[in-house]
Amino acid sequence: MDEHAMNMLATLPWQVAVPLFFAGGFLLGFGYFSALRRTTALLLRQGSMLLVLALTLARMAAITAGFFLAALVGWQALLAAFAGAMLGRALIVAKHQAAP
């Protein structure tokens, strides 16, 4: 990310940054825990280890980059992104808890 784009993110008012990072965190969390579910299913079925590795690296890179970007903006954005990620996690867990 270049300096101009980073300055633009850092100067967002918190009323804009918090909902924006909450939504981004939700998408990251939902994607992360969906990929974790798929990785677990692949491991249990003894699926492709290459796919397991790719999913693991992709989800780790995505969540790290998302939280790093939020941390650069400020603690409010980081907290909002974390709360959104936990909501995404809760939805994945609830969806798969009801299903066998």
VEXRO-292987 format. One record per atom (N, C-alpha, C, CB): residue in three letters; x negated, y, z negated. Coordinates in steps of 0.001 Angstrom, whole numbers, plus 500000, padded with zeros to 6 digits. Last residue first. Glycine has a CB too. Example, Ala and Ser with C-alpha at 12.3 -4.5 7.8 and 13.67 -1.06 7.14 Angstrom:
// VEXRO-292987
SER487150497750492920;SER486330498940492860;SER487100500030492130;SER485916499402494275;ALA486810494310492200;ALA487700495500492200;ALA486800496700492200;ALA488692495527490954;
//
This chain:
// VEXRO-292987
PRO525418467774488996;PRO524646466622488510;PRO523236466590489036;PRO525331465350488881;ALA526016471217488091;ALA525916470166489111;ALA525089469007488563;ALA525283470719490425;ALA525603472820485885;ALA526960472288486125;ALA526939471139487130;ALA527893473405486634;GLN522972473476486189;GLN523372472775484984;GLN524735472132485173;GLN523392473726483791;HIS522739474972488460;HIS522264473593488518;HIS522557472813487242;HIS520785473574488790;LYS523851477445487686;LYS524326476771488906;LYS523956475290488895;LYS523739477448490160;ALA522321478132485452;ALA523744477877485315;ALA524305477109486510;ALA524488479184485144;VAL519802478481486674;VAL519981477458485638;VAL521461477118485483;VAL519396477939484285;ILE520361480621488422;ILE519875479344488950;ILE520110478227487937;ILE518375479437489306;LEU521120482611486557;LEU522064482157487578;LEU521649480799488179;LEU522177483212488689;ALA518785482921485061;ALA520005482462484397;ALA521019481944485414;ALA520622483596483567;ARG517049483934487030;ARG516777482641486401;ARG518043482073485778;ARG515676482777485336;GLY518253486439487463;GLY518141485472488560;GLY517899484067488044;GLY517019485872489508;LEU517814487500484920;LEU519188487290485385;LEU519206486300486545;LEU519832488631485813;MET515041487638484960;MET515682486745483991;MET517152486508484331;MET515562487323482580;ALA514693489565486951;ALA514170488205487159;ALA514821487223486200;ALA512641488178486980;GLY515820491801485657;GLY516422491273486885;GLY515972489858487164;GLY516080492158488067;ALA513962492101483580;ALA515369491815483268;ALA516093491251484487;ALA516084493089482774;PHE511677492704485119;PHE511709491506484280;PHE513144491123483934;PHE510896491728482996;ALA512464495131486260;ALA512147493996487132;ALA512190492688486345;ALA510759494182487783;ALA512725496673483922;ALA513892496440484776;ALA513658495246485696;ALA514212497695485607;LEU510076496690483032;LEU511114496108482191;LEU512367495789483006;LEU511460497056481040;LEU508894498056485195;LEU508466496705484843;LEU509516495999483999;LEU507134496744484096;ALA510188500524485068;ALA510335499693486265;ALA509946498255485978;ALA509488500245487413;GLN509295501392482570;GLN510725501246482817;GLN510978500326484015;GLN511372502623483053;TRP506521501558482843;TRP507074500521481975;TRP508572500325482204;TRP506815500870480517;GLY505586502048486341;GLY505785502434484942;GLY506465501340484146;GLY506603503707484857;VAL504354501462488771;VAL505327502552488716;VAL505562502998487272;VAL506654502118489361;LEU502744499303488226;LEU502120500523488732;LEU503063501715488646;LEU501669500324490169;ALA504636497396487553;ALA503760497925486503;ALA503066499203486948;ALA502718496883486104;ALA505708496832490081;ALA506555497459489062;ALA505699498082487959;ALA507533496426488461;LEU503476495604491241;LEU504016496836491818;LEU504878497572490800;LEU504835496528493084;PHE503322493368489549;PHE502202494302489634;PHE502674495645490185;PHE501077493723490518;PHE505708492067490087;PHE505505492627488759;PHE504337493617488745;PHE505259491508487748;GLY505197491387492834;GLY506359492176492431;GLY506180492833491072;GLY507586491308492410;ALA502866489816492689;ALA502863491072493446;ALA504028491970493029;ALA502933490787494956;THR503851487675491148;THR502722488480490677;THR502696489833491382;THR501393487734490905;ILE505832486630492778;ILE506211487183491469;ILE505095488055490900;ILE506548486049490481;ALA504271485874495054;ALA505390486815495167;ALA505731487447493824;ALA506619486109495731;ALA502397484025494051;ALA501945485262494695;ALA503059486302494736;ALA501447484974496115;MET504096482000493113;MET503187482684492192;MET502729484027492776;MET501966481792491882;ARG505353481196495479;ARG506156481784494404;ARG505284482517493395;ARG506969480703493697;ALA503122480298496984;ALA503981481388497474;ALA504777482025496345;ALA504936480869498550;LEU502089478180495449;LEU501269479368495711;LEU502119480554496158;LEU500214479059496773;THR504338476437495515;THR503778476912494251;THR502963478187494462;THR502904475824493610;LEU504677475934498248;LEU505748476568497475;LEU505217477156496170;LEU506859475556497177;ALA502188474681498804;ALA502575475922499491;ALA503663476656498711;ALA503063475618500924;LEU502333472387497167;LEU501271473374496972;LEU501646474714497598;LEU499953472866497569;VAL504549471125498349;VAL504557471462496926;VAL503523472553496641;VAL504272470205496063;LEU503561470707500921;LEU504706471598500730;LEU504815472029499272;LEU506005470910501179;LEU501554468883500281;LEU501197470132500945;LEU502324471150500785;LEU500895469889502442;MET502930466732499315;MET502135467501498368;MET501688468831498968;MET500922466694497922;SER506133465780500150;SER504868466273500683;SER504129467141499661;SER505112467067501965;GLY507592463865497446;GLY507579464500498759;GLY506183464957499141;GLY508537465679498786;GLN508536462355495263;GLN507223462110495835;GLN507157462611497281;GLN506887460615495771;ARG510740463209494013;ARG510958462314495162;ARG509656461896495820;ARG511848462988496190;LEU509558464906492162;LEU510288463726491683;LEU510526462709492791;LEU511618464142491082;LEU508506466885493859;LEU507612466086493025;LEU508295464805492544;LEU507133466906491825;LEU510855467948494950;LEU509854467317495815;LEU508907466425495019;LEU509056468382496564;ALA512033469004492638;ALA512711467939493380;ALA511735467205494297;ALA513874468515494203;THR510127470979492034;THR510374469883491099;THR511049468710491796;THR511234470363489930;THR510454472647494267;THR509163472022494001;THR509331470815493076;THR508189473040493382;ARG513096473516493858;ARG512758472717495043;ARG511422471985494858;ARG512696473617496293;ARG512745474951491489;ARG513691473815491541;ARG513354472905492716;ARG515160474320491660;LEU510991476907492412;LEU510574475999491341;LEU511461474762491317;LEU510618476711489977;ALA512619478229494235;ALA511432477517494726;ALA510908476536493683;ALA510327478516495108;SER514428479287492389;SER514905478388493447;SER513748477567494004;SER515586479189494581;PHE512740480905490924;PHE513299479728490257;PHE513980478774491247;PHE514297480162489187;TYR512065482809492942;TYR511040482076492193;TYR511620480792491604;TYR510454482959491072;GLY514545483876493762;GLY513689483153494703;GLY512660482288494003;GLY512990484122495618;PHE515353485057491360;PHE516207484065492010;PHE515384483220492978;PHE517376484752492752;GLY513215486825490936;GLY513523485765489978;GLY514359484662490589;GLY514239486336488785;LEU513420488508493209;LEU512196487754492918;LEU512471486580491981;LEU511139488677492300;LEU515999489537492855;LEU515669488763494058;LEU514413487924493855;LEU515481489698495256;PHE515606490839490383;PHE516619489794490531;PHE516310488913491743;PHE518024490418490667;GLY513666492697491065;GLY513349491648490102;GLY514338490504490176;GLY513321492212488698;GLY515202494308492766;GLY514029493608493274;GLY513615492464492364;GLY512877494575493441;ALA517073495255490893;ALA517518494471492053;ALA516356493682492653;ALA518138495393493122;PHE515311496610489192;PHE516164495550488654;PHE516632494648489793;PHE517381496148487892;PHE514233498501490894;PHE513368497420490430;PHE514154496301489755;PHE512330497963489471;LEU516578500062491259;LEU515844499522492397;LEU514964498349491978;LEU514992500612493043;PRO517303500868488668;PRO518179499963489431;PRO517474499324490631;PRO519407500720489913;VAL514809502364488102;VAL515278501242487276;VAL516245500340488047;VAL515959501767486004;ALA514547504421490054;ALA513563503341489950;ALA514094502136489191;ALA512313503847489275;VAL516650506191489593;VAL516558505491490869;VAL515661504267490745;VAL516031506430491961;GLN516212507100487063;GLN517583506724487413;GLN517640505981488746;GLN518472507964487471;TRP513588507931487081;TRP513881506633486473;TRP515290506167486799;TRP513696506702484966;PRO512576509235490284;PRO513178509416488958;PRO513596508061488390;PRO514402510376489031;LEU509433508517491757;LEU510876508274491741;LEU511430508574490356;LEU511198506815492149;THR506729508710491799;THR507472509940491506;THR508981509746491572;THR507065511030492470;ALA505782506247492545;ALA505482506706491186;ALA506283507951490815;ALA503992506993491046;LEU506516506118495245;LEU507135505221494265;LEU506953505740492848;LEU506547503816494383;MET504831508118496271;MET506273508245496437;MET507006507348495439;MET506683507891497879;ASN502344507087495720;ASN502747508329495067;ASN504251508520495150;ASN502029509522495695;MET502416504902497465;MET502335504671496026;MET502751505910495252;MET500922504255495628;ALA502468506173499956;ALA503592505324499562;ALA503584505089498054;ALA503543503980500311;HIS499954507481499872;HIS501192508249500014;HIS502396507430499553;HIS501383508695501475;GLU498086505382499710;GLU498215506342498613;GLU499529507107498676;GLU497054507318498633;ASP499412502186500864;ASP498570503369500942;ASP498918504363499827;ASP498718504035502315;MET499153498835500000;MET500000500000500000;MET499101501236500000;MET500967499994498780;
//
